[in-house]
Amino acid sequence: MKRYLLFVLVLSLIFQIGCKTTKNNEMVNEPDDTVVEVSMEDKVIIDRSENLADYVVELFGIDDAATIIFNDTALVSVVMAYDTSFTTDTKDLISSLVMEKDTGIKEVLVSNDEKTFFQIVEIISSLMNGSSYDNHVGEISRMIEKNK
């Protein structure tokens, strides 16, 4: 649900940026000279990360999930549902699901830390807005080391 609301908000902002009102209150599309390009490799990483988060969030007891992939390691941070605890079984289930769904992943690190969750969301948002993956390598590496 949160992803849907965030998606709708971002989509509405994009439409508002590309349009302006004329004297007759008609909406006119303005051409946008700035083009945001995401390299193919970055786009693949974003897509893989988002797909894994979608699989994880479908599990019982998980309200939200964020995933970032670094080489062959996936860092997954989850927000548990109300009255649901983060256990070793939950961690193992998430880990096995991620490895099953993405065969390129050799190691899965699972976190229930709110700070890590929002850091991953921020990185993914930055990547989707055209930032290079290389700009985030240091931050991702620190998060992975912290969660090992």
C-alpha positions, 0 to 999 in steps of 0.5 A, a space after each residue: 500500500 505504501 509503495 502504491 501511494 508513493 508511486 502515485 505521488 511521484 507520478 502526479 509530481 512528474 505530470 505537474 512538472 511537465 505541464 503549465 497553466 495558460 491564461 485559459 487554464 488549459 494544461 499545455 505540455 512543455 518539452 523537457 530539455 533535461 533527459 535523465 538516463 539510467 545506464 542499462 546496468 543500473 536499470 537492471 540492478 534497480 529492477 532486480 532489487 525492486 522485484 526481490 522487495 516485491 517478493 519479500 513483501 508478499 510474505 505473511 507478517 511483512 508490511 514493507 521491504 526494501 532491497 539493494 543488490 551489490 555484486 552477488 549480495 542482496 541487502 534486504 530490510 523489512 518492516 514487520 507487521 503489527 504484532 509480528 516479530 522478526 525471528 531467525 525463521 523469518 530471516 531464513 525464509 526471506 533469505 531462501 526466497 531471495 536466493 530462489 527468485 534471483 539465482 545471481 545472489 549468493 549471499 543475503 543479509 536481512 535486517 529489521 533496522 528502520 534506518 537501514 530500510 530508509 537508507 535503501 529506499 533513499 538509494 533506490 530513489 536516487 538511482 531511479 532519478 538518474 544518479 549513478 550506482 557508483 555514487 552509492 557504492 561506499 554507502 552500500 558497502 558500509 551498510 553490508 558490513 554493518 549487517 554481516 
